[in-house]
Amino acid sequence: MKFLLTVMVLLIIGCATKPKLDEAKAKIRKQNEKLHKVVATKNTNLLKEVYAEDAYFLAPGLGPVRGRDSIIALWSDGLENVLEMHSESIMIDGTIDVMYEVGIVENKIRYHNPDSTVLHRAKYNNVWKLDSAGEYRLTVDIWNKME
């Protein structure tokens, strides 16, 4: 009887964590929507809501960029040339405290002059951590160009 009761309790606990994981995934998708909004509106202040203070930004051809303020400065330097951004999460998983995301992003970028644009495709892996306010903040943002 104790065994059956233990199994039932474990099943209930296991089922109770599922909605929390789904909620975490939904929060990360909302954070990704903010990244799209940054590109559309050129409002880099929104990045303060997305990146953790001690975040890392790892892009091809650059050394690691550390810290939210440095990452926002990097975004600000090139944002005027990013015309559109579309991303697709392929997978979001992890624990409630730390989530990871794999996806593909496409950016339409102005190249050298106003009439010339290029479509930049990349694969990315993001690490999101739950902060004390209950929000997921981007802690590691790494991407590599796709051919």
C-alpha positions as CSV (number, residue, x, y, z in Angstrom):
1,M,0.0,0.0,0.0
2,K,2.8,2.4,0.8
3,F,4.4,1.6,-2.5
4,L,1.2,2.4,-4.4
5,L,0.9,5.7,-2.4
6,T,4.5,6.6,-3.2
7,V,4.0,6.0,-6.9
8,M,0.8,8.1,-7.0
9,V,2.6,11.0,-5.2
10,L,5.5,10.8,-7.7
11,L,3.1,10.8,-10.6
12,I,1.2,13.8,-9.2
13,I,4.5,15.7,-8.7
14,G,5.7,14.8,-12.2
15,C,2.5,16.0,-13.7
16,A,2.6,19.2,-11.7
17,T,6.0,20.2,-13.2
18,K,4.8,19.9,-16.8
19,P,2.7,23.1,-16.8
20,K,5.7,24.9,-15.3
21,L,7.9,23.8,-18.1
22,D,5.3,24.8,-20.7
23,E,5.0,28.2,-18.9
24,A,8.8,28.6,-19.1
25,K,8.8,27.9,-22.8
26,A,6.0,30.4,-23.3
27,K,8.0,33.1,-21.4
28,I,11.0,32.5,-23.6
29,R,8.9,32.8,-26.8
30,K,7.7,36.2,-25.4
31,Q,11.3,37.2,-24.9
32,N,12.0,36.3,-28.5
33,E,9.1,38.5,-29.5
34,K,10.8,41.4,-27.8
35,L,14.0,40.8,-29.8
36,H,11.9,41.0,-33.0
37,K,10.3,44.2,-31.6
38,V,13.8,45.7,-31.0
39,V,14.6,45.2,-34.7
40,A,11.2,46.6,-35.9
41,T,11.2,49.7,-33.6
42,K,15.0,50.2,-33.1
43,N,14.2,50.5,-29.4
44,T,17.3,49.0,-27.7
45,N,15.9,49.7,-24.3
46,L,13.9,46.6,-24.6
47,L,17.1,44.6,-24.5
48,K,17.4,45.4,-20.8
49,E,14.3,43.2,-20.4
50,V,15.8,40.3,-22.4
51,Y,19.5,40.0,-21.5
52,A,20.9,39.2,-18.0
53,E,23.3,41.7,-16.5
54,D,26.2,39.2,-16.9
55,A,25.2,37.8,-20.3
56,Y,27.6,36.7,-23.0
57,F,27.1,37.4,-26.7
58,L,29.2,35.1,-28.9
59,A,29.1,36.0,-32.6
60,P,31.4,34.8,-35.4
61,G,34.4,37.1,-35.9
62,L,34.1,38.8,-32.5
63,G,35.6,38.0,-29.2
64,P,33.1,37.2,-26.4
65,V,31.1,40.3,-25.5
66,R,30.2,40.2,-21.8
67,G,27.6,42.2,-19.9
68,R,24.2,43.6,-20.9
69,D,25.4,47.1,-21.4
70,S,28.2,46.0,-23.8
71,I,25.7,43.8,-25.7
72,I,23.2,46.7,-26.0
73,A,26.0,48.9,-27.3
74,L,26.9,46.2,-29.9
75,W,23.3,46.0,-31.0
76,S,23.0,49.8,-31.2
77,D,26.0,50.0,-33.4
78,G,24.6,47.8,-36.2
79,L,20.8,47.9,-35.6
80,E,20.0,50.6,-38.2
81,N,21.1,48.2,-41.0
82,V,19.0,45.3,-39.7
83,L,15.7,45.8,-41.6
84,E,13.8,42.6,-40.6
85,M,14.3,39.7,-38.2
86,H,12.5,36.3,-38.2
87,S,13.4,33.5,-35.9
88,E,12.1,30.0,-35.3
89,S,12.7,28.0,-32.2
90,I,13.4,24.4,-33.1
91,M,13.6,23.3,-29.5
92,I,13.3,24.8,-26.1
93,D,14.0,22.5,-23.1
94,G,15.8,22.4,-19.8
95,T,14.9,22.8,-16.2
96,I,12.8,25.5,-14.6
97,D,15.9,27.4,-13.6
98,V,17.9,27.0,-16.8
99,M,16.5,26.6,-20.2
100,Y,18.2,26.2,-23.6
101,E,16.9,27.0,-27.0
102,V,18.0,26.0,-30.5
103,G,16.8,27.8,-33.5
104,I,17.2,29.5,-36.9
105,V,17.2,33.2,-37.5
106,E,16.9,35.2,-40.7
107,N,17.8,38.9,-40.9
108,K,17.4,41.2,-43.8
109,I,20.4,43.5,-43.7
110,R,21.2,46.7,-45.6
111,Y,24.6,46.1,-47.2
112,H,26.8,49.2,-48.0
113,N,24.1,51.3,-49.5
114,P,20.3,51.8,-49.1
115,D,19.5,49.9,-52.2
116,S,21.5,46.7,-51.5
117,T,20.2,44.1,-49.0
118,V,21.3,40.6,-48.1
119,L,19.5,37.8,-46.3
120,H,21.6,36.5,-43.4
121,R,20.7,33.1,-42.1
122,A,22.1,31.7,-38.9
123,K,21.6,28.9,-36.4
124,Y,21.6,29.8,-32.7
125,N,21.8,28.4,-29.3
126,N,20.5,30.5,-26.3
127,V,20.8,29.8,-22.6
128,W,18.0,31.4,-20.5
129,K,18.1,31.7,-16.7
130,L,15.2,32.4,-14.4
131,D,15.9,35.5,-12.4
132,S,14.6,36.5,-8.9
133,A,11.7,38.4,-10.5
134,G,10.5,35.2,-12.2
135,E,11.6,36.2,-15.7
136,Y,13.9,34.4,-18.1
137,R,16.9,36.4,-19.1
138,L,19.2,35.5,-22.0
139,T,22.5,34.5,-20.4
140,V,24.4,33.1,-23.4
141,D,23.5,34.2,-27.0
142,I,25.6,32.3,-29.5
143,W,25.0,32.1,-33.3
144,N,26.8,30.9,-36.4
145,K,26.2,31.7,-40.0
146,M,24.5,29.1,-42.2
147,E,25.7,28.8,-45.8
